[in-house]
Amino acid sequence: MAAARAQRPDRVRRVGVLMGFAESDPQWNARLAAFRAALQELGWTDCRNMLIDTRWTNADPDPSAAAAELVALSPDAIFACPHTAAAALHRQTRTIPIVAVMSGDPVSAGFLQSYARPGCNVTGFLMFETTINTKYPQLLKDIAPHVTRAAVVHAENTAWREDFVAVKMAAQSFKVEAVEIIVRDAADIERKLAEFSRAANGGLILPPDAVTVRHRQLIVALAANYRLPTLYALREFVTDGGLMSYSTDLTDIFRRAASYVDRSLKGEKASDLPVQAPTKFELIINLKTAKALGLEVPMTMLGRADEVIE
């Protein structure tokens, strides 16, 4: 701590935060609180040697206005989540360091030059390691052996397109047909899931996405109503009644992101900071939901689970 204090600048630094989720969402508020606590451990205290300006987009698919508002404040660094928020900021500034928690594959999408050397003012942490996509069909098949069709549901996001290809290829190994369902709002979700449920033996895979997170209670209710076994990529779906999630520990990633903001404030260039992959993963199973769907969870899965909701 003493070393961190010794490196504090004389002037107060300004940090912008752009969150592409609902401000009322307790899970994302808890993750952001972990980010702020990690900054404080590094010697940065809000309203003392740092001012933090936070904007929430409430899952607006176009966060440009909020991004422009933050950039206009001329912060010394900006923290953003998810990829769409970072992309909106990058369109507004090529000089302010942006530390982002990103979904999809930002390199394949042309957003970054490489993970080792981003080559621009954006760096950060991957919300999900690419190979995690290949596990989704297997986990869905393990808990629901009857599934032969899996809809991958997400909003329009070019960074996720490569990941869908990985899911589709992995699904073929388990004789599951993966289809992509792109949604924009609640009405879109209701209509498209109703259409998908008309054929038998269906299941759902929900990658991390701001729009589906915003409507997660609706999705969980529809999955129950249509009896669709669903694998989610975020734990909050399962705590809200969803069947199962396999995801990274996002609270850990938010804490780690604080170190990159700290390094940016101390003069390191974002273009020289490698994008880091997640290191902690968690499997959560809701036994009550499994029972309602008539599914018997294998003991091997229960043994692997980090948390079982009964």
C-alpha positions as CSV (number, residue, x, y, z in Angstrom):
1,M,0.0,0.0,0.0
2,A,2.9,2.4,0.8
3,A,4.3,1.9,-2.7
4,A,1.0,2.7,-4.2
5,R,0.6,5.9,-2.2
6,A,4.1,7.0,-3.2
7,Q,3.1,7.0,-6.8
8,R,-0.1,9.0,-6.5
9,P,-0.1,12.0,-8.7
10,D,-0.5,15.5,-7.2
11,R,-3.6,16.3,-9.3
12,V,-6.9,14.5,-9.0
13,R,-7.5,12.0,-11.8
14,R,-10.8,11.5,-13.6
15,V,-12.0,8.0,-14.6
16,G,-15.0,7.4,-16.7
17,V,-17.1,4.2,-16.4
18,L,-19.5,3.0,-19.1
19,M,-21.8,0.1,-18.2
20,G,-24.0,-1.4,-20.9
21,F,-26.5,-2.7,-18.5
22,A,-29.4,-1.6,-16.3
23,E,-28.4,0.7,-13.4
24,S,-30.9,-1.2,-11.2
25,D,-29.3,-4.5,-11.8
26,P,-27.8,-5.7,-8.5
27,Q,-25.3,-8.2,-10.1
28,W,-23.6,-5.6,-12.2
29,N,-23.6,-3.1,-9.4
30,A,-21.8,-5.7,-7.2
31,R,-19.2,-6.3,-9.9
32,L,-18.7,-2.5,-10.3
33,A,-18.3,-2.2,-6.6
34,A,-15.5,-4.8,-6.7
35,F,-13.8,-2.8,-9.4
36,R,-13.9,0.4,-7.3
37,A,-12.7,-1.5,-4.2
38,A,-9.8,-2.9,-6.1
39,L,-8.9,0.7,-7.3
40,Q,-9.0,1.8,-3.6
41,E,-6.6,-1.0,-2.7
42,L,-4.2,0.3,-5.4
43,G,-4.3,3.8,-3.7
44,W,-7.1,5.5,-5.7
45,T,-10.0,6.9,-3.6
46,D,-13.1,8.5,-5.2
47,C,-13.5,12.1,-4.3
48,R,-9.9,12.3,-2.9
49,N,-7.3,11.7,-5.6
50,M,-9.8,10.4,-8.2
51,L,-13.2,11.3,-9.5
52,I,-15.3,8.5,-11.0
53,D,-18.0,9.4,-13.5
54,T,-20.4,6.5,-14.3
55,R,-22.9,6.1,-17.0
56,W,-25.4,3.2,-17.5
57,T,-26.9,2.6,-20.9
58,N,-29.7,0.3,-19.7
59,A,-28.8,-2.2,-22.5
60,D,-29.4,0.4,-25.2
61,P,-28.1,-1.3,-28.4
62,D,-26.6,2.1,-29.4
63,P,-24.6,3.5,-26.4
64,S,-23.1,6.3,-28.6
65,A,-24.7,9.1,-26.6
66,A,-23.5,7.9,-23.2
67,A,-20.0,7.3,-24.7
68,A,-19.9,10.9,-26.2
69,E,-21.0,12.3,-22.8
70,L,-18.1,10.5,-21.0
71,V,-15.5,11.5,-23.5
72,A,-16.6,15.1,-23.4
73,L,-15.5,15.1,-19.7
74,S,-11.9,14.4,-20.8
75,P,-11.2,11.6,-18.3
76,D,-7.7,10.3,-17.9
77,A,-8.9,6.7,-18.5
78,I,-12.2,4.9,-19.1
79,F,-13.5,1.5,-17.9
80,A,-16.2,-0.1,-20.1
81,C,-18.3,-3.3,-20.2
82,P,-19.2,-5.0,-22.5
83,H,-17.7,-4.9,-26.0
84,T,-20.4,-2.6,-27.4
85,A,-19.7,0.0,-24.8
86,A,-16.0,-0.1,-25.6
87,A,-16.6,0.1,-29.3
88,A,-18.8,3.2,-28.9
89,L,-16.1,4.8,-26.8
90,H,-13.5,3.9,-29.4
91,R,-15.5,5.7,-32.1
92,Q,-15.4,8.8,-29.9
93,T,-11.7,8.8,-29.0
94,R,-8.4,7.3,-30.1
95,T,-6.3,8.9,-27.4
96,I,-8.0,8.3,-24.0
97,P,-7.0,4.8,-22.6
98,I,-10.0,2.5,-22.5
99,V,-9.9,-0.7,-20.3
100,A,-12.7,-2.9,-21.3
101,V,-14.3,-6.2,-20.3
102,M,-15.1,-7.6,-23.8
103,S,-17.3,-10.4,-25.1
104,G,-16.9,-12.2,-28.4
105,D,-13.6,-12.1,-30.3
106,P,-12.5,-8.5,-30.7
107,V,-9.6,-9.4,-32.9
108,S,-11.6,-11.4,-35.4
109,A,-14.1,-8.5,-35.4
110,G,-11.3,-6.1,-36.4
111,F,-11.5,-4.2,-33.2
112,L,-8.0,-5.0,-32.0
113,Q,-4.9,-6.0,-33.9
114,S,-3.9,-8.8,-31.6
115,Y,-4.4,-9.9,-28.0
116,A,-0.6,-9.5,-27.2
117,R,-0.5,-6.0,-28.7
118,P,-3.9,-4.4,-29.1
119,G,-2.4,-1.6,-31.3
120,C,-4.9,1.1,-30.2
121,N,-6.2,2.9,-27.1
122,V,-8.3,-0.1,-26.1
123,T,-7.2,-3.1,-24.0
124,G,-8.6,-5.1,-21.2
125,F,-10.0,-8.5,-20.4
126,L,-12.1,-11.1,-22.2
127,M,-15.4,-11.8,-20.6
128,F,-15.1,-15.4,-21.9
129,E,-12.2,-17.4,-23.1
130,T,-12.9,-18.6,-26.7
131,T,-12.7,-22.4,-25.9
132,I,-15.6,-22.0,-23.4
133,N,-18.0,-21.9,-26.4
134,T,-17.2,-25.5,-27.2
135,K,-18.3,-26.6,-23.8
136,Y,-21.8,-25.2,-24.0
137,P,-23.3,-27.9,-26.3
138,Q,-21.8,-30.7,-24.2
139,L,-23.1,-29.3,-20.9
140,L,-26.6,-28.8,-22.4
141,K,-26.5,-32.4,-23.7
142,D,-25.2,-33.8,-20.4
143,I,-28.2,-32.3,-18.5
144,A,-30.8,-32.8,-21.2
145,P,-29.8,-35.8,-23.4
146,H,-33.0,-35.5,-25.5
147,V,-32.0,-32.1,-26.9
148,T,-31.2,-32.2,-30.7
149,R,-31.7,-28.6,-31.5
150,A,-30.1,-25.6,-29.7
151,A,-30.9,-22.0,-30.4
152,V,-28.1,-19.6,-29.6
153,V,-29.9,-16.4,-28.5
154,H,-28.2,-13.0,-28.6
155,A,-28.4,-9.4,-29.9
156,E,-26.6,-8.3,-33.0
157,N,-22.9,-8.3,-32.2
158,T,-20.2,-8.8,-34.8
159,A,-17.7,-9.7,-32.1
160,W,-19.8,-12.8,-31.2
161,R,-20.1,-14.1,-34.8
162,E,-16.9,-16.2,-34.6
163,D,-18.0,-17.6,-31.2
164,F,-21.3,-18.8,-32.7
165,V,-19.3,-20.7,-35.4
166,A,-17.4,-22.5,-32.6
167,V,-20.6,-23.4,-30.8
168,K,-22.1,-24.7,-34.0
169,M,-19.1,-26.9,-34.8
170,A,-19.0,-28.3,-31.2
171,A,-22.7,-29.0,-31.3
172,Q,-22.2,-31.3,-34.3
173,S,-20.1,-33.6,-32.2
174,F,-23.1,-34.2,-29.9
175,K,-25.6,-34.5,-32.8
176,V,-27.1,-31.2,-31.9
177,E,-28.1,-28.7,-34.6
178,A,-27.2,-25.2,-33.5
179,V,-29.1,-22.2,-34.9
180,E,-28.7,-18.5,-34.3
181,I,-31.5,-16.4,-33.1
182,I,-30.8,-12.6,-33.1
183,V,-33.1,-10.5,-30.9
184,R,-33.5,-6.8,-30.4
185,D,-36.1,-6.3,-27.6
186,A,-38.7,-8.1,-25.5
187,A,-41.2,-8.5,-28.3
188,D,-38.6,-10.0,-30.5
189,I,-37.6,-12.5,-27.8
190,E,-41.2,-13.6,-27.2
191,R,-41.9,-14.1,-30.8
192,K,-38.8,-15.9,-31.8
193,L,-38.7,-18.3,-28.8
194,A,-42.3,-19.1,-29.4
195,E,-41.5,-20.0,-33.0
196,F,-38.4,-22.1,-32.0
197,S,-40.4,-24.0,-29.3
198,R,-42.9,-25.4,-31.9
199,A,-40.6,-28.2,-32.8
200,A,-39.6,-30.9,-30.3
201,N,-36.3,-31.6,-28.5
202,G,-35.2,-28.0,-28.4
203,G,-32.9,-26.2,-26.0
204,L,-31.3,-22.8,-25.6
205,I,-27.8,-21.4,-25.2
206,L,-27.5,-17.8,-23.9
207,P,-24.1,-16.2,-24.4
208,P,-23.2,-13.0,-22.5
209,D,-25.2,-10.1,-24.0
210,A,-26.6,-6.8,-22.6
211,V,-30.0,-7.1,-24.3
212,T,-30.7,-10.7,-23.0
213,V,-29.4,-9.7,-19.6
214,R,-31.9,-6.9,-19.5
215,H,-34.7,-9.2,-20.3
216,R,-33.4,-12.2,-18.4
217,Q,-36.6,-12.7,-16.2
218,L,-38.7,-12.8,-19.4
219,I,-36.3,-15.4,-21.0
220,V,-36.2,-17.6,-17.9
221,A,-40.0,-17.5,-17.8
222,L,-40.3,-18.4,-21.5
223,A,-37.8,-21.2,-21.1
224,A,-39.9,-22.7,-18.3
225,N,-43.2,-22.2,-20.2
226,Y,-41.9,-23.8,-23.3
227,R,-39.9,-26.4,-21.4
228,L,-36.7,-25.5,-23.0
229,P,-33.5,-26.7,-21.1
230,T,-31.2,-23.7,-21.2
231,L,-27.6,-23.1,-20.6
232,Y,-26.7,-19.5,-19.6
233,A,-23.4,-17.8,-19.7
234,L,-24.1,-15.6,-16.7
235,R,-25.0,-16.8,-13.1
236,E,-27.8,-14.2,-12.6
237,F,-30.0,-16.1,-15.0
238,V,-29.8,-19.2,-12.7
239,T,-30.3,-17.3,-9.5
240,D,-33.5,-15.9,-11.2
241,G,-34.7,-19.4,-11.8
242,G,-32.8,-20.6,-14.9
243,L,-31.6,-24.1,-15.3
244,M,-27.8,-23.9,-15.4
245,S,-24.9,-21.5,-16.1
246,Y,-21.3,-22.0,-17.0
247,S,-19.3,-18.8,-16.9
248,T,-16.3,-17.0,-15.8
249,D,-16.1,-15.3,-12.4
250,L,-16.9,-11.7,-13.6
251,T,-16.3,-10.2,-10.2
252,D,-12.7,-11.5,-10.4
253,I,-12.4,-10.0,-13.9
254,F,-13.7,-6.6,-12.7
255,R,-11.1,-6.6,-9.9
256,R,-8.3,-7.4,-12.3
257,A,-9.5,-4.7,-14.6
258,A,-8.7,-2.1,-11.9
259,S,-5.0,-2.9,-12.2
260,Y,-5.1,-1.9,-15.9
261,V,-6.8,1.4,-15.1
262,D,-4.2,2.0,-12.4
263,R,-1.3,1.3,-14.9
264,S,-3.0,3.6,-17.5
265,L,-3.2,6.4,-15.0
266,K,0.5,5.9,-14.2
267,G,1.4,6.4,-17.9
268,E,1.4,3.0,-19.5
269,K,-0.1,2.9,-23.0
270,A,-3.2,0.7,-23.6
271,S,-1.7,-0.5,-26.9
272,D,1.2,-2.1,-24.9
273,L,-1.0,-3.9,-22.3
274,P,-2.0,-7.4,-23.6
275,V,-5.6,-8.4,-23.5
276,Q,-6.0,-11.0,-20.8
277,A,-8.2,-14.1,-20.7
278,P,-10.3,-15.2,-17.7
279,T,-8.8,-17.6,-15.2
280,K,-11.7,-18.6,-13.0
281,F,-14.8,-20.4,-14.1
282,E,-18.0,-21.6,-12.3
283,L,-20.8,-24.1,-13.0
284,I,-24.1,-23.4,-11.3
285,I,-27.1,-25.7,-11.4
286,N,-30.7,-25.0,-10.3
287,L,-32.1,-28.4,-9.1
288,K,-35.6,-27.0,-8.6
289,T,-35.7,-25.9,-12.2
290,A,-34.3,-29.2,-13.4
291,K,-37.0,-31.1,-11.5
292,A,-39.7,-28.8,-13.0
293,L,-38.4,-29.7,-16.5
294,G,-38.4,-33.4,-15.7
295,L,-34.6,-33.6,-15.9
296,E,-32.4,-35.8,-13.7
297,V,-29.1,-34.1,-13.1
298,P,-26.2,-36.7,-13.3
299,M,-24.2,-37.0,-10.1
300,T,-21.0,-36.3,-12.1
301,M,-22.4,-32.9,-13.0
302,L,-23.5,-32.2,-9.4
303,G,-20.0,-33.1,-8.3
304,R,-18.4,-30.7,-10.7
305,A,-20.8,-27.8,-9.8
306,D,-19.4,-24.9,-7.9
307,E,-22.9,-24.0,-6.6
308,V,-26.2,-26.0,-6.5
309,I,-29.5,-24.1,-5.9
310,E,-32.1,-26.3,-4.3
